[in-house]
């Protein structure tokens, strides 16, 4: 296997890790409107991701940096062609981070309510737009012979990409719901399990249509296996949720995300951005990659740094592993 193939796989792993971790992160943000009945419950939801949300975003920074270094042509075409939606995502992530930090800086109810509203919208919008972006990456866009995107923003809002956005939004919300059931106690935990069933059924319907569309359009035997794993994992996650096995439900909802993202990258390879104008104008792992020497240096650096990051993030989740509820807010205040 060539180094550019290795880095395609590594970038796929980074995006998978980002969607697995930031997926429930976004989902919990959406649940501040869908699940919480009062501001105390909103605080509980926000506190479940408070210690980990910023660490989850490291995966996005690493994925973007790896793409820039390993596949500069891919990075240039992607960020120039998708400039507006990616800018919206970036602004949302900035505002979201500020909202987490500034929400508790003043005691006024209006101040905190406004920041909580910001958390909701800056979770919902990126959760949708990431699906739109990857729908266009996999489905193909207008790229000319100079490796430049020549379409418009309207071209990105095609039915396949919009369906992809709905899938990521509902899937992340489901992932966040089972995470909430895993991390909370009391009434909010029971309502999270009930909501997970409804959101999960909607997710299953949308995801099945999207993944089958992808499979029929550009899939093969390997992507079909990933599709089957994604669908089966989602079904079993719903069953585990109904049985009150929150740990298994969360693990399997995460496996659904992993399998779905793996399927997208399997259908994409060896392209990194297919051209809908001419197949030979597509960006591939070969014509979009950096030099072998650059990839070699990156591989050694990744081999040293990656285990350290994984150990630190795993330790963070272990430290903040306990469940919380509204009664813990009262105890903390006392």
C-alpha positions as a printed NumPy array, in Angstrom:
array([[  0.   ,   0.   ,   0.   ],
       [  1.347,   3.412,  -0.992],
       [  1.679,   6.18 ,   1.589],
       [ -1.036,   8.273,  -0.068],
       [ -3.416,   5.32 ,   0.387],
       [ -2.379,   5.061,   4.03 ],
       [ -3.114,   8.731,   4.58 ],
       [ -6.486,   8.439,   2.891],
       [ -7.316,   5.745,   5.451],
       [ -5.934,   7.838,   8.315],
       [ -7.986,  10.857,   7.276],
       [-11.052,   8.614,   7.094],
       [-10.286,   7.448,  10.646],
       [ -9.947,  11.041,  11.851],
       [-13.294,  12.051,  10.36 ],
       [-14.877,   8.921,  11.818],
       [-13.53 ,   9.754,  15.264],
       [-14.735,  13.331,  14.932],
       [-18.268,  12.323,  13.977],
       [-18.372,   9.673,  16.717],
       [-17.343,  12.119,  19.445],
       [-18.689,  15.423,  18.202],
       [-21.813,  13.599,  17.043],
       [-23.179,  13.075,  20.545],
       [-21.782,  16.494,  21.41 ],
       [-23.951,  18.124,  18.735],
       [-26.839,  15.847,  19.682],
       [-26.809,  16.982,  23.292],
       [-26.796,  20.598,  22.116],
       [-29.92 ,  19.939,  20.032],
       [-31.544,  18.218,  23.021],
       [-31.36 ,  21.398,  25.072],
       [-34.535,  22.342,  23.181],
       [-36.038,  18.916,  22.434],
       [-35.592,  17.204,  25.797],
       [-34.976,  19.719,  28.597],
       [-38.136,  21.05 ,  30.261],
       [-36.499,  23.736,  32.377],
       [-33.21 ,  25.529,  32.775],
       [-31.982,  23.101,  35.416],
       [-32.298,  20.23 ,  32.951],
       [-30.53 ,  22.315,  30.303],
       [-27.683,  22.733,  32.761],
       [-27.557,  18.983,  33.283],
       [-27.374,  18.346,  29.547],
       [-24.655,  20.929,  29.026],
       [-22.701,  19.572,  31.986],
       [-22.639,  16.077,  30.457],
       [-20.457,  17.375,  27.615],
       [-18.839,  20.298,  29.436],
       [-15.537,  18.515,  30.193],
       [-15.144,  16.924,  26.76 ],
       [-16.603,  19.108,  23.991],
       [-13.372,  20.99 ,  23.289],
       [-11.333,  17.774,  23.202],
       [-13.779,  16.342,  20.677],
       [-13.096,  19.235,  18.316],
       [ -9.395,  18.355,  18.258],
       [-10.312,  15.574,  15.842],
       [-11.669,  18.141,  13.385],
       [ -8.523,  20.262,  13.588],
       [ -6.376,  17.183,  13.059],
       [ -8.479,  15.983,  10.115],
       [ -8.281,  19.401,   8.457],
       [ -4.543,  19.69 ,   9.102],
       [ -3.876,  16.173,   7.814],
       [ -5.859,  16.899,   4.656],
       [ -3.916,  20.125,   4.09 ],
       [ -0.55 ,  18.392,   4.508],
       [ -1.251,  15.035,   2.828],
       [ -3.614,  16.129,   0.03 ],
       [ -3.109,  19.863,  -0.638],
       [ -5.062,  19.789,  -3.914],
       [ -8.015,  18.189,  -2.137],
       [ -7.821,  20.766,   0.631],
       [ -7.599,  23.689,  -1.805],
       [-10.523,  22.554,  -3.966],
       [-12.661,  21.601,  -0.985],
       [-12.187,  24.787,   1.   ],
       [-12.535,  27.074,  -2.005],
       [-15.574,  25.33 ,  -3.472],
       [-17.32 ,  24.773,  -0.132],
       [-16.214,  28.114,   1.276],
       [-19.619,  29.417,   2.389],
       [-20.951,  26.278,   4.17 ],
       [-17.579,  25.637,   5.802],
       [-17.441,  29.274,   6.924],
       [-20.893,  28.89 ,   8.488],
       [-19.697,  25.758,  10.301],
       [-16.591,  27.572,  11.529],
       [-18.597,  30.529,  12.835],
       [-21.004,  28.145,  14.581],
       [-18.134,  26.29 ,  16.274],
       [-16.615,  29.581,  17.441],
       [-19.907,  30.885,  18.829],
       [-20.629,  27.501,  20.386],
       [-17.331,  27.479,  22.243],
       [-17.918,  31.03 ,  23.474],
       [-21.431,  30.058,  24.592],
       [-20.149,  27.19 ,  26.722],
       [-17.642,  29.453,  28.447],
       [-19.689,  32.658,  28.815],
       [-23.047,  31.144,  29.771],
       [-22.128,  31.036,  33.463],
       [-20.219,  34.336,  33.604],
       [-23.303,  36.284,  34.681],
       [-26.288,  35.177,  36.806],
       [-29.049,  36.951,  34.859],
       [-31.598,  34.538,  33.407],
       [-31.806,  36.362,  30.073],
       [-28.023,  36.233,  29.659],
       [-27.872,  32.491,  30.266],
       [-30.977,  31.779,  28.179],
       [-29.498,  33.593,  25.174],
       [-26.289,  31.583,  25.343],
       [-28.281,  28.358,  25.687],
       [-30.192,  29.31 ,  22.547],
       [-26.861,  29.841,  20.814],
       [-25.727,  26.357,  21.894],
       [-28.859,  24.847,  20.337],
       [-28.516,  26.534,  16.947],
       [-24.738,  26.168,  16.728],
       [-25.154,  22.448,  17.363],
       [-28.021,  21.917,  14.928],
       [-26.585,  23.849,  11.974],
       [-23.161,  22.115,  11.806],
       [-24.786,  18.719,  12.373],
       [-26.826,  19.347,   9.213],
       [-24.127,  21.03 ,   7.121],
       [-21.533,  18.294,   7.684],
       [-23.913,  15.849,   6.045],
       [-24.462,  18.238,   3.138],
       [-20.706,  18.652,   2.704],
       [-19.937,  14.935,   2.712],
       [-22.912,  14.243,   0.481],
       [-21.332,  16.512,  -2.125],
       [-17.846,  15.061,  -1.61 ],
       [-19.089,  11.513,  -2.201],
       [-21.69 ,  12.348,  -4.848],
       [-19.319,  14.524,  -6.831],
       [-19.167,  18.2  ,  -7.744],
       [-18.265,  20.328, -10.752],
       [-14.456,  20.22 , -10.97 ],
       [-12.662,  21.309, -14.124],
       [ -9.363,  20.168, -15.646],
       [ -7.457,  22.613, -13.418],
       [ -8.761,  20.876, -10.267],
       [-10.928,  23.877,  -9.439],
       [-14.548,  23.875,  -8.339],
       [-16.625,  25.713, -10.952],
       [-20.105,  25.212,  -9.519],
       [-22.172,  27.51 ,  -7.341],
       [-23.468,  27.337,  -3.789],
       [-26.835,  26.318,  -5.196],
       [-25.247,  23.248,  -6.797],
       [-24.285,  22.036,  -3.32 ],
       [-27.942,  22.034,  -2.242],
       [-28.906,  19.017,  -4.333],
       [-31.359,  16.335,  -3.11 ],
       [-28.666,  13.759,  -2.299],
       [-26.618,  16.206,  -0.222],
       [-29.667,  17.595,   1.583],
       [-30.722,  14.059,   2.468],
       [-27.194,  13.509,   3.796],
       [-27.639,  16.572,   5.98 ],
       [-30.886,  15.224,   7.43 ],
       [-29.21 ,  11.89 ,   8.107],
       [-26.304,  13.405,  10.043],
       [-28.65 ,  15.705,  11.96 ],
       [-30.97 ,  12.892,  13.067],
       [-28.155,  10.394,  13.608],
       [-26.178,  12.804,  15.779],
       [-29.327,  13.671,  17.708],
       [-30.011,   9.973,  18.315],
       [-26.382,   9.475,  19.359],
       [-26.717,  12.401,  21.772],
       [-29.978,  11.022,  23.162],
       [-28.505,   7.636,  24.075],
       [-25.455,   9.435,  25.487],
       [-27.789,  11.51 ,  27.67 ],
       [-29.515,   8.348,  28.896],
       [-26.09 ,   6.924,  29.701],
       [-24.86 ,  10.002,  31.57 ],
       [-27.915,  11.106,  33.567],
       [-30.178,   9.878,  36.341],
       [-33.812,  10.392,  37.221],
       [-36.638,  11.6  ,  35.036],
       [-34.44 ,  13.121,  32.347],
       [-32.841,   9.718,  31.798],
       [-36.226,   8.057,  31.252],
       [-37.394,  10.754,  28.861],
       [-34.115,  10.505,  26.948],
       [-34.706,   6.787,  26.411],
       [-38.257,   7.45 ,  25.19 ],
       [-37.102,  10.185,  22.83 ],
       [-34.269,   7.976,  21.544],
       [-36.814,   5.502,  20.201],
       [-38.672,   8.144,  18.19 ],
       [-35.53 ,   9.822,  16.881],
       [-33.936,   6.451,  16.157],
       [-36.825,   5.278,  14.011],
       [-36.705,   8.488,  11.97 ],
       [-32.935,   8.134,  11.657],
       [-33.244,   4.541,  10.476],
       [-35.673,   5.495,   7.707],
       [-33.573,   8.408,   6.437],
       [-30.257,   6.585,   6.752],
       [-31.511,   3.515,   4.907],
       [-32.611,   5.619,   1.926],
       [-29.348,   7.607,   1.883],
       [-27.045,   4.606,   2.221],
       [-28.926,   2.57 ,  -0.381],
       [-28.779,   5.556,  -2.738],
       [-25.018,   5.719,  -2.159],
       [-24.61 ,   1.98 ,  -2.675],
       [-26.552,   1.891,  -5.939],
       [-24.727,   4.954,  -7.236],
       [-21.093,   4.043,  -6.523],
       [-20.911,   1.144,  -4.073],
       [-19.228,  -2.256,  -4.232],
       [-19.034,  -5.37 ,  -2.073],
       [-17.036,  -3.72 ,   0.707],
       [-19.371,  -0.758,   0.984],
       [-22.332,  -3.139,   1.041],
       [-20.853,  -4.857,   4.109],
       [-20.411,  -1.458,   5.797],
       [-24.015,  -0.591,   4.93 ],
       [-25.251,  -3.814,   6.511],
       [-23.21 ,  -3.176,   9.662],
       [-24.568,   0.382,   9.934],
       [-28.197,  -0.692,   9.583],
       [-27.843,  -3.681,  11.917],
       [-26.052,  -1.598,  14.553],
       [-28.777,   1.035,  14.509],
       [-31.526,  -1.575,  14.889],
       [-29.755,  -3.308,  17.778],
       [-29.023,   0.083,  19.38 ],
       [-32.766,   0.773,  19.417],
       [-33.39 ,  -2.627,  21.003],
       [-30.708,  -2.036,  23.641],
       [-32.176,   1.377,  24.404],
       [-35.619,  -0.127,  24.944],
       [-34.102,  -2.749,  27.241],
       [-32.437,  -0.048,  29.357],
       [-28.918,  -1.058,  28.336],
       [-27.636,   2.462,  27.781],
       [-23.994,   1.453,  27.489],
       [-24.705,  -0.972,  24.669],
       [-27.083,   1.497,  23.013],
       [-24.403,   4.196,  22.973],
       [-21.711,   1.797,  21.725],
       [-23.933,   0.564,  18.914],
       [-25.087,   4.038,  17.908],
       [-21.411,   4.939,  17.696],
       [-20.778,   1.83 ,  15.598],
       [-23.556,   3.005,  13.279],
       [-21.672,   6.261,  12.719],
       [-18.376,   4.427,  12.215],
       [-19.859,   2.026,   9.656],
       [-21.745,   4.774,   7.796],
       [-18.652,   6.991,   7.493],
       [-16.565,   3.968,   6.48 ],
       [-19.073,   3.228,   3.737],
       [-18.805,   6.776,   2.388],
       [-15.016,   6.618,   2.227],
       [-15.112,   3.133,   0.682],
       [-17.351,   4.378,  -2.117],
       [-15.123,   7.428,  -2.54 ],
       [-11.738,   5.652,  -2.898],
       [ -9.543,   6.065,  -4.932],
       [-11.144,   9.462,  -5.567],
       [-11.086,  12.164,  -2.93 ],
       [-13.433,  14.488,  -4.854],
       [-15.127,  13.072,  -7.962],
       [-15.854,  15.432, -10.846],
       [-19.329,  15.375, -12.331],
       [-18.052,  17.092, -15.49 ],
       [-15.455,  14.533, -16.614],
       [-14.327,  11.453, -14.696],
       [-10.688,  12.073, -15.582],
       [-10.859,  15.497, -13.918],
       [-11.609,  13.942, -10.525],
       [ -9.212,  14.452,  -7.651],
       [ -7.683,  11.147,  -6.59 ],
       [ -5.312,   9.952,  -3.887],
       [ -2.593,  10.073,  -6.556],
       [ -3.001,  13.444,  -8.26 ],
       [ -4.042,  15.334,  -5.101],
       [ -1.376,  14.077,  -2.701],
       [  1.843,  15.582,  -1.389],
       [  5.289,  14.217,  -2.198],
       [  6.293,  10.799,  -0.801],
       [  8.904,  12.493,   1.415],
       [  6.262,  14.756,   3.001],
       [  3.982,  11.789,   3.623],
       [  6.856,   9.827,   5.155],
       [  7.646,  12.591,   7.662],
       [  3.943,  12.936,   8.507],
       [  3.678,   9.199,   9.13 ],
       [  6.497,   9.228,  11.684],
       [  5.056,  12.26 ,  13.47 ],
       [  1.6  ,  10.692,  13.581],
       [  3.011,   7.454,  14.976],
       [  4.49 ,   9.371,  17.93 ],
       [  1.733,  11.901,  18.644],
       [ -1.443,   9.874,  18.079],
       [ -1.084,   7.437,  21.018],
       [ -0.45 ,  10.353,  23.401],
       [ -3.602,  12.162,  22.286],
       [ -5.702,   8.998,  22.513],
       [ -4.455,   8.2  ,  26.015],
       [ -5.114,  11.719,  27.268],
       [ -8.613,  11.877,  25.812],
       [ -9.439,   8.405,  27.126],
       [ -8.298,   9.487,  30.59 ],
       [-10.552,  12.56 ,  30.391],
       [-13.613,  10.421,  29.686],
       [-12.677,   8.066,  32.522],
       [-12.377,  10.911,  35.035],
       [-15.819,  12.319,  34.099],
       [-17.56 ,   8.961,  33.731],
       [-20.209,   9.329,  36.482],
       [-23.878,  10.112,  35.891],
       [-25.354,  13.453,  36.871],
       [-28.834,  14.835,  37.54 ],
       [-30.599,  17.953,  38.735],
       [-29.976,  16.929,  42.355],
       [-26.234,  17.26 ,  41.755],
       [-26.75 ,  20.873,  40.718],
       [-28.424,  21.566,  44.066],
       [-25.602,  19.827,  45.915],
       [-22.98 ,  21.835,  44.04 ],
       [-24.784,  25.098,  44.787],
       [-25.028,  24.172,  48.467]])
